[in-house]
C-alpha cells in the first residue's frame, strides 16, 4: 500500500481544475476506501486503475 505524504522525487507536479461535481464524486469514492486516501492519492489510484485497464484491453 502506498504511503501518504509527498510523492517520490522522480515525479512531476500536475495542476488541474475539476468541476465541483467531479470532486464530489471523487470524495464519495475515496470515503468508501478502508484507508480514506487524500484526494491526490485517490486520483492517482483512479488513473493507475484506468491505465491498467487500458493495458489489459490492448493485450486482448
PDB file of N, CA, C and O in Angstrom:
ATOM      1  N   UNK A   1       0.855  -1.180   0.000  1.00  0.00           N
ATOM      2  CA  UNK A   1       0.000   0.000   0.000  1.00  0.00           C
ATOM      3  C   UNK A   1       0.894   1.234   0.000  1.00  0.00           C
ATOM      4  O   UNK A   1       1.955   1.235   0.625  1.00  0.00           O
ATOM      5  N   UNK A   2       0.477   2.264  -0.685  1.00  0.00           N
ATOM      6  CA  UNK A   2       1.281   3.473  -0.751  1.00  0.00           C
ATOM      7  C   UNK A   2       1.130   4.297   0.517  1.00  0.00           C
ATOM      8  O   UNK A   2       0.133   4.215   1.234  1.00  0.00           O
ATOM      9  N   UNK A   3       2.156   5.090   0.759  1.00  0.00           N
ATOM     10  CA  UNK A   3       2.171   5.943   1.944  1.00  0.00           C
ATOM     11  C   UNK A   3       1.611   7.307   1.598  1.00  0.00           C
ATOM     12  O   UNK A   3       1.613   7.722   0.439  1.00  0.00           O
ATOM     13  N   UNK A   4       1.133   7.993   2.615  1.00  0.00           N
ATOM     14  CA  UNK A   4       0.665   9.357   2.439  1.00  0.00           C
ATOM     15  C   UNK A   4       1.863  10.289   2.414  1.00  0.00           C
ATOM     16  O   UNK A   4       2.972   9.899   2.780  1.00  0.00           O
ATOM     17  N   UNK A   5       1.641  11.492   1.991  1.00  0.00           N
ATOM     18  CA  UNK A   5       2.698  12.482   2.004  1.00  0.00           C
ATOM     19  C   UNK A   5       3.198  12.790   0.618  1.00  0.00           C
ATOM     20  O   UNK A   5       2.596  12.399  -0.382  1.00  0.00           O
ATOM     21  N   UNK A   6       4.282  13.479   0.572  1.00  0.00           N
ATOM     22  CA  UNK A   6       4.861  13.926  -0.691  1.00  0.00           C
ATOM     23  C   UNK A   6       5.332  12.728  -1.514  1.00  0.00           C
ATOM     24  O   UNK A   6       5.986  11.827  -0.988  1.00  0.00           O
ATOM     25  N   UNK A   7       4.997  12.720  -2.812  1.00  0.00           N
ATOM     26  CA  UNK A   7       5.456  11.627  -3.672  1.00  0.00           C
ATOM     27  C   UNK A   7       6.982  11.631  -3.823  1.00  0.00           C
ATOM     28  O   UNK A   7       7.654  12.599  -3.469  1.00  0.00           O
ATOM     29  N   UNK A   8       7.508  10.523  -4.358  1.00  0.00           N
ATOM     30  CA  UNK A   8       8.943  10.419  -4.599  1.00  0.00           C
ATOM     31  C   UNK A   8       9.417  11.583  -5.467  1.00  0.00           C
ATOM     32  O   UNK A   8       8.625  12.214  -6.167  1.00  0.00           O
ATOM     33  N   UNK A   9      10.700  11.850  -5.411  1.00  0.00           N
ATOM     34  CA  UNK A   9      11.244  12.986  -6.146  1.00  0.00           C
ATOM     35  C   UNK A   9      11.318  12.751  -7.648  1.00  0.00           C
ATOM     36  O   UNK A   9      11.583  13.691  -8.398  1.00  0.00           O
ATOM     37  N   UNK A  10      11.093  11.524  -8.110  1.00  0.00           N
ATOM     38  CA  UNK A  10      11.115  11.263  -9.550  1.00  0.00           C
ATOM     39  C   UNK A  10       9.734  11.473 -10.177  1.00  0.00           C
ATOM     40  O   UNK A  10       9.401  10.850 -11.186  1.00  0.00           O
ATOM     41  N   UNK A  11       8.955  12.334  -9.586  1.00  0.00           N
ATOM     42  CA  UNK A  11       7.613  12.635 -10.080  1.00  0.00           C
ATOM     43  C   UNK A  11       7.550  14.084 -10.549  1.00  0.00           C
ATOM     44  O   UNK A  11       8.449  14.881 -10.284  1.00  0.00           O
ATOM     45  N   UNK A  12       6.477  14.401 -11.244  1.00  0.00           N
ATOM     46  CA  UNK A  12       6.236  15.779 -11.694  1.00  0.00           C
ATOM     47  C   UNK A  12       4.867  16.220 -11.200  1.00  0.00           C
ATOM     48  O   UNK A  12       3.917  15.437 -11.191  1.00  0.00           O
ATOM     49  N   UNK A  13       4.774  17.453 -10.799  1.00  0.00           N
ATOM     50  CA  UNK A  13       3.501  18.001 -10.347  1.00  0.00           C
ATOM     51  C   UNK A  13       2.593  18.255 -11.550  1.00  0.00           C
ATOM     52  O   UNK A  13       3.046  18.662 -12.620  1.00  0.00           O
ATOM     53  N   UNK A  14       1.315  18.006 -11.349  1.00  0.00           N
ATOM     54  CA  UNK A  14       0.298  18.272 -12.366  1.00  0.00           C
ATOM     55  C   UNK A  14      -0.801  19.072 -11.679  1.00  0.00           C
ATOM     56  O   UNK A  14      -1.371  18.635 -10.680  1.00  0.00           O
ATOM     57  N   UNK A  15      -1.087  20.237 -12.222  1.00  0.00           N
ATOM     58  CA  UNK A  15      -2.139  21.075 -11.665  1.00  0.00           C
ATOM     59  C   UNK A  15      -3.322  21.039 -12.612  1.00  0.00           C
ATOM     60  O   UNK A  15      -3.166  21.250 -13.815  1.00  0.00           O
ATOM     61  N   UNK A  16      -4.499  20.775 -12.076  1.00  0.00           N
ATOM     62  CA  UNK A  16      -5.688  20.779 -12.907  1.00  0.00           C
ATOM     63  C   UNK A  16      -6.881  21.253 -12.106  1.00  0.00           C
ATOM     64  O   UNK A  16      -6.892  21.209 -10.876  1.00  0.00           O
ATOM     65  N   UNK A  17      -7.867  21.701 -12.827  1.00  0.00           N
ATOM     66  CA  UNK A  17      -9.124  22.119 -12.206  1.00  0.00           C
ATOM     67  C   UNK A  17     -10.178  21.089 -12.556  1.00  0.00           C
ATOM     68  O   UNK A  17     -10.252  20.619 -13.692  1.00  0.00           O
ATOM     69  N   UNK A  18     -10.991  20.744 -11.576  1.00  0.00           N
ATOM     70  CA  UNK A  18     -12.067  19.781 -11.776  1.00  0.00           C
ATOM     71  C   UNK A  18     -13.381  20.422 -11.378  1.00  0.00           C
ATOM     72  O   UNK A  18     -13.446  21.204 -10.429  1.00  0.00           O
ATOM     73  N   UNK A  19     -14.422  20.084 -12.114  1.00  0.00           N
ATOM     74  CA  UNK A  19     -15.753  20.581 -11.788  1.00  0.00           C
ATOM     75  C   UNK A  19     -16.137  20.071 -10.400  1.00  0.00           C
ATOM     76  O   UNK A  19     -15.756  18.969 -10.005  1.00  0.00           O
ATOM     77  N   UNK A  20     -16.876  20.867  -9.685  1.00  0.00           N
ATOM     78  CA  UNK A  20     -17.254  20.523  -8.313  1.00  0.00           C
ATOM     79  C   UNK A  20     -17.996  19.178  -8.251  1.00  0.00           C
ATOM     80  O   UNK A  20     -17.872  18.454  -7.263  1.00  0.00           O
ATOM     81  N   UNK A  21     -18.762  18.839  -9.289  1.00  0.00           N
ATOM     82  CA  UNK A  21     -19.450  17.542  -9.299  1.00  0.00           C
ATOM     83  C   UNK A  21     -18.460  16.384  -9.366  1.00  0.00           C
ATOM     84  O   UNK A  21     -18.667  15.347  -8.735  1.00  0.00           O
ATOM     85  N   UNK A  22     -17.383  16.560 -10.133  1.00  0.00           N
ATOM     86  CA  UNK A  22     -16.374  15.523 -10.236  1.00  0.00           C
ATOM     87  C   UNK A  22     -15.623  15.377  -8.911  1.00  0.00           C
ATOM     88  O   UNK A  22     -15.329  14.262  -8.480  1.00  0.00           O
ATOM     89  N   UNK A  23     -15.318  16.493  -8.276  1.00  0.00           N
ATOM     90  CA  UNK A  23     -14.665  16.437  -6.966  1.00  0.00           C
ATOM     91  C   UNK A  23     -15.544  15.735  -5.942  1.00  0.00           C
ATOM     92  O   UNK A  23     -15.048  14.964  -5.120  1.00  0.00           O
ATOM     93  N   UNK A  24     -16.830  15.995  -5.987  1.00  0.00           N
ATOM     94  CA  UNK A  24     -17.754  15.346  -5.056  1.00  0.00           C
ATOM     95  C   UNK A  24     -17.778  13.842  -5.289  1.00  0.00           C
ATOM     96  O   UNK A  24     -17.791  13.062  -4.336  1.00  0.00           O
ATOM     97  N   UNK A  25     -17.782  13.433  -6.559  1.00  0.00           N
ATOM     98  CA  UNK A  25     -17.767  12.005  -6.879  1.00  0.00           C
ATOM     99  C   UNK A  25     -16.476  11.356  -6.378  1.00  0.00           C
ATOM    100  O   UNK A  25     -16.506  10.252  -5.833  1.00  0.00           O
ATOM    101  N   UNK A  26     -15.343  12.038  -6.561  1.00  0.00           N
ATOM    102  CA  UNK A  26     -14.063  11.509  -6.067  1.00  0.00           C
ATOM    103  C   UNK A  26     -14.087  11.401  -4.550  1.00  0.00           C
ATOM    104  O   UNK A  26     -13.648  10.394  -3.993  1.00  0.00           O
ATOM    105  N   UNK A  27     -14.594  12.423  -3.878  1.00  0.00           N
ATOM    106  CA  UNK A  27     -14.685  12.397  -2.418  1.00  0.00           C
ATOM    107  C   UNK A  27     -15.581  11.253  -1.942  1.00  0.00           C
ATOM    108  O   UNK A  27     -15.259  10.576  -0.965  1.00  0.00           O
ATOM    109  N   UNK A  28     -16.698  11.039  -2.625  1.00  0.00           N
ATOM    110  CA  UNK A  28     -17.601   9.947  -2.248  1.00  0.00           C
ATOM    111  C   UNK A  28     -16.914   8.595  -2.379  1.00  0.00           C
ATOM    112  O   UNK A  28     -17.048   7.736  -1.508  1.00  0.00           O
ATOM    113  N   UNK A  29     -16.179   8.411  -3.471  1.00  0.00           N
ATOM    114  CA  UNK A  29     -15.499   7.134  -3.705  1.00  0.00           C
ATOM    115  C   UNK A  29     -14.365   6.931  -2.697  1.00  0.00           C
ATOM    116  O   UNK A  29     -14.191   5.830  -2.174  1.00  0.00           O
ATOM    117  N   UNK A  30     -13.600   7.978  -2.424  1.00  0.00           N
ATOM    118  CA  UNK A  30     -12.462   7.810  -1.517  1.00  0.00           C
ATOM    119  C   UNK A  30     -12.909   7.512  -0.091  1.00  0.00           C
ATOM    120  O   UNK A  30     -12.193   6.840   0.651  1.00  0.00           O
ATOM    121  N   UNK A  31     -14.066   7.997   0.296  1.00  0.00           N
ATOM    122  CA  UNK A  31     -14.573   7.719   1.649  1.00  0.00           C
ATOM    123  C   UNK A  31     -15.001   6.264   1.806  1.00  0.00           C
ATOM    124  O   UNK A  31     -15.156   5.779   2.926  1.00  0.00           O
ATOM    125  N   UNK A  32     -15.191   5.572   0.692  1.00  0.00           N
ATOM    126  CA  UNK A  32     -15.535   4.147   0.739  1.00  0.00           C
ATOM    127  C   UNK A  32     -14.299   3.266   0.911  1.00  0.00           C
ATOM    128  O   UNK A  32     -14.418   2.083   1.232  1.00  0.00           O
ATOM    129  N   UNK A  33     -13.112   3.840   0.698  1.00  0.00           N
ATOM    130  CA  UNK A  33     -11.859   3.099   0.852  1.00  0.00           C
ATOM    131  C   UNK A  33     -11.564   2.914   2.338  1.00  0.00           C
ATOM    132  O   UNK A  33     -11.880   3.776   3.159  1.00  0.00           O
ATOM    133  N   UNK A  34     -10.955   1.779   2.668  1.00  0.00           N
ATOM    134  CA  UNK A  34     -10.651   1.474   4.071  1.00  0.00           C
ATOM    135  C   UNK A  34      -9.705   2.495   4.692  1.00  0.00           C
ATOM    136  O   UNK A  34      -9.826   2.818   5.874  1.00  0.00           O
ATOM    137  N   UNK A  35      -8.757   3.006   3.894  1.00  0.00           N
ATOM    138  CA  UNK A  35      -7.768   3.935   4.433  1.00  0.00           C
ATOM    139  C   UNK A  35      -8.095   5.402   4.175  1.00  0.00           C
ATOM    140  O   UNK A  35      -7.303   6.268   4.548  1.00  0.00           O
ATOM    141  N   UNK A  36      -9.218   5.713   3.557  1.00  0.00           N
ATOM    142  CA  UNK A  36      -9.653   7.069   3.204  1.00  0.00           C
ATOM    143  C   UNK A  36      -8.470   7.910   2.697  1.00  0.00           C
ATOM    144  O   UNK A  36      -7.938   8.757   3.413  1.00  0.00           O
ATOM    145  N   UNK A  37      -8.077   7.651   1.446  1.00  0.00           N
ATOM    146  CA  UNK A  37      -6.939   8.385   0.891  1.00  0.00           C
ATOM    147  C   UNK A  37      -7.254   9.860   0.669  1.00  0.00           C
ATOM    148  O   UNK A  37      -8.415  10.266   0.625  1.00  0.00           O
ATOM    149  N   UNK A  38      -6.206  10.642   0.533  1.00  0.00           N
ATOM    150  CA  UNK A  38      -6.377  12.052   0.193  1.00  0.00           C
ATOM    151  C   UNK A  38      -6.910  12.140  -1.236  1.00  0.00           C
ATOM    152  O   UNK A  38      -6.880  11.159  -1.979  1.00  0.00           O
ATOM    153  N   UNK A  39      -7.392  13.304  -1.609  1.00  0.00           N
ATOM    154  CA  UNK A  39      -7.849  13.496  -2.996  1.00  0.00           C
ATOM    155  C   UNK A  39      -6.751  13.170  -3.998  1.00  0.00           C
ATOM    156  O   UNK A  39      -6.987  12.414  -4.940  1.00  0.00           O
ATOM    157  N   UNK A  40      -5.542  13.728  -3.814  1.00  0.00           N
ATOM    158  CA  UNK A  40      -4.497  13.412  -4.791  1.00  0.00           C
ATOM    159  C   UNK A  40      -4.206  11.907  -4.879  1.00  0.00           C
ATOM    160  O   UNK A  40      -4.015  11.371  -5.971  1.00  0.00           O
ATOM    161  N   UNK A  41      -4.173  11.241  -3.741  1.00  0.00           N
ATOM    162  CA  UNK A  41      -3.919   9.793  -3.752  1.00  0.00           C
ATOM    163  C   UNK A  41      -5.053   9.059  -4.452  1.00  0.00           C
ATOM    164  O   UNK A  41      -4.805   8.121  -5.210  1.00  0.00           O
ATOM    165  N   UNK A  42      -6.293   9.471  -4.210  1.00  0.00           N
ATOM    166  CA  UNK A  42      -7.424   8.813  -4.873  1.00  0.00           C
ATOM    167  C   UNK A  42      -7.350   9.022  -6.375  1.00  0.00           C
ATOM    168  O   UNK A  42      -7.627   8.099  -7.141  1.00  0.00           O
ATOM    169  N   UNK A  43      -6.985  10.207  -6.802  1.00  0.00           N
ATOM    170  CA  UNK A  43      -6.855  10.484  -8.234  1.00  0.00           C
ATOM    171  C   UNK A  43      -5.742   9.618  -8.824  1.00  0.00           C
ATOM    172  O   UNK A  43      -5.891   9.090  -9.926  1.00  0.00           O
ATOM    173  N   UNK A  44      -4.613   9.466  -8.091  1.00  0.00           N
ATOM    174  CA  UNK A  44      -3.543   8.582  -8.570  1.00  0.00           C
ATOM    175  C   UNK A  44      -4.048   7.156  -8.712  1.00  0.00           C
ATOM    176  O   UNK A  44      -3.727   6.487  -9.693  1.00  0.00           O
ATOM    177  N   UNK A  45      -4.833   6.678  -7.753  1.00  0.00           N
ATOM    178  CA  UNK A  45      -5.378   5.310  -7.821  1.00  0.00           C
ATOM    179  C   UNK A  45      -6.325   5.149  -9.004  1.00  0.00           C
ATOM    180  O   UNK A  45      -6.292   4.139  -9.707  1.00  0.00           O
ATOM    181  N   UNK A  46      -7.161   6.148  -9.213  1.00  0.00           N
ATOM    182  CA  UNK A  46      -8.109   6.089 -10.332  1.00  0.00           C
ATOM    183  C   UNK A  46      -7.347   6.026 -11.652  1.00  0.00           C
ATOM    184  O   UNK A  46      -7.677   5.227 -12.528  1.00  0.00           O
ATOM    185  N   UNK A  47      -6.332   6.867 -11.790  1.00  0.00           N
ATOM    186  CA  UNK A  47      -5.545   6.879 -13.026  1.00  0.00           C
ATOM    187  C   UNK A  47      -4.800   5.556 -13.194  1.00  0.00           C
ATOM    188  O   UNK A  47      -4.760   5.007 -14.295  1.00  0.00           O
ATOM    189  N   UNK A  48      -4.210   5.040 -12.112  1.00  0.00           N
ATOM    190  CA  UNK A  48      -3.493   3.763 -12.189  1.00  0.00           C
ATOM    191  C   UNK A  48      -4.436   2.639 -12.620  1.00  0.00           C
ATOM    192  O   UNK A  48      -4.072   1.812 -13.456  1.00  0.00           O
ATOM    193  N   UNK A  49      -5.643   2.604 -12.054  1.00  0.00           N
ATOM    194  CA  UNK A  49      -6.632   1.587 -12.442  1.00  0.00           C
ATOM    195  C   UNK A  49      -7.013   1.733 -13.912  1.00  0.00           C
ATOM    196  O   UNK A  49      -7.134   0.736 -14.624  1.00  0.00           O
ATOM    197  N   UNK A  50      -7.200   2.964 -14.367  1.00  0.00           N
ATOM    198  CA  UNK A  50      -7.559   3.221 -15.759  1.00  0.00           C
ATOM    199  C   UNK A  50      -6.445   2.762 -16.692  1.00  0.00           C
ATOM    200  O   UNK A  50      -6.703   2.118 -17.709  1.00  0.00           O
ATOM    201  N   UNK A  51      -5.199   3.098 -16.339  1.00  0.00           N
ATOM    202  CA  UNK A  51      -4.064   2.691 -17.159  1.00  0.00           C
ATOM    203  C   UNK A  51      -3.935   1.166 -17.209  1.00  0.00           C
ATOM    204  O   UNK A  51      -3.682   0.596 -18.270  1.00  0.00           O
ATOM    205  N   UNK A  52      -4.108   0.513 -16.065  1.00  0.00           N
ATOM    206  CA  UNK A  52      -4.057  -0.960 -16.034  1.00  0.00           C
ATOM    207  C   UNK A  52      -5.111  -1.551 -16.952  1.00  0.00           C
ATOM    208  O   UNK A  52      -4.840  -2.504 -17.682  1.00  0.00           O
ATOM    209  N   UNK A  53      -6.313  -0.988 -16.917  1.00  0.00           N
ATOM    210  CA  UNK A  53      -7.397  -1.475 -17.777  1.00  0.00           C
ATOM    211  C   UNK A  53      -7.071  -1.255 -19.242  1.00  0.00           C
ATOM    212  O   UNK A  53      -7.319  -2.136 -20.065  1.00  0.00           O
ATOM    213  N   UNK A  54      -6.522  -0.105 -19.583  1.00  0.00           N
ATOM    214  CA  UNK A  54      -6.140   0.180 -20.974  1.00  0.00           C
ATOM    215  C   UNK A  54      -5.087  -0.814 -21.470  1.00  0.00           C
ATOM    216  O   UNK A  54      -5.154  -1.284 -22.606  1.00  0.00           O
ATOM    217  N   UNK A  55      -4.115  -1.129 -20.610  1.00  0.00           N
ATOM    218  CA  UNK A  55      -3.082  -2.098 -20.970  1.00  0.00           C
ATOM    219  C   UNK A  55      -3.694  -3.477 -21.184  1.00  0.00           C
ATOM    220  O   UNK A  55      -3.363  -4.165 -22.150  1.00  0.00           O
ATOM    221  N   UNK A  56      -4.592  -3.881 -20.277  1.00  0.00           N
ATOM    222  CA  UNK A  56      -5.266  -5.175 -20.426  1.00  0.00           C
ATOM    223  C   UNK A  56      -6.083  -5.228 -21.697  1.00  0.00           C
ATOM    224  O   UNK A  56      -6.072  -6.239 -22.399  1.00  0.00           O
ATOM    225  N   UNK A  57      -6.792  -4.154 -22.004  1.00  0.00           N
ATOM    226  CA  UNK A  57      -7.615  -4.105 -23.212  1.00  0.00           C
ATOM    227  C   UNK A  57      -6.758  -4.212 -24.474  1.00  0.00           C
ATOM    228  O   UNK A  57      -7.151  -4.845 -25.453  1.00  0.00           O
ATOM    229  N   UNK A  58      -5.580  -3.583 -24.435  1.00  0.00           N
ATOM    230  CA  UNK A  58      -4.717  -3.608 -25.622  1.00  0.00           C
ATOM    231  C   UNK A  58      -4.052  -4.967 -25.817  1.00  0.00           C
ATOM    232  O   UNK A  58      -3.615  -5.290 -26.922  1.00  0.00           O
ATOM    233  N   UNK A  59      -3.971  -5.760 -24.757  1.00  0.00           N
ATOM    234  CA  UNK A  59      -3.362  -7.092 -24.841  1.00  0.00           C
ATOM    235  C   UNK A  59      -4.361  -8.139 -25.329  1.00  0.00           C
ATOM    236  O   UNK A  59      -3.963  -9.246 -25.689  1.00  0.00           O
ATOM    237  N   UNK A  60      -5.616  -7.816 -25.346  1.00  0.00           N
ATOM    238  CA  UNK A  60      -6.634  -8.787 -25.755  1.00  0.00           C
ATOM    239  C   UNK A  60      -6.741  -8.908 -27.253  1.00  0.00           C
ATOM    240  O   UNK A  60      -7.554  -9.686 -27.754  1.00  0.00           O
TER     241      UNK A  60
END
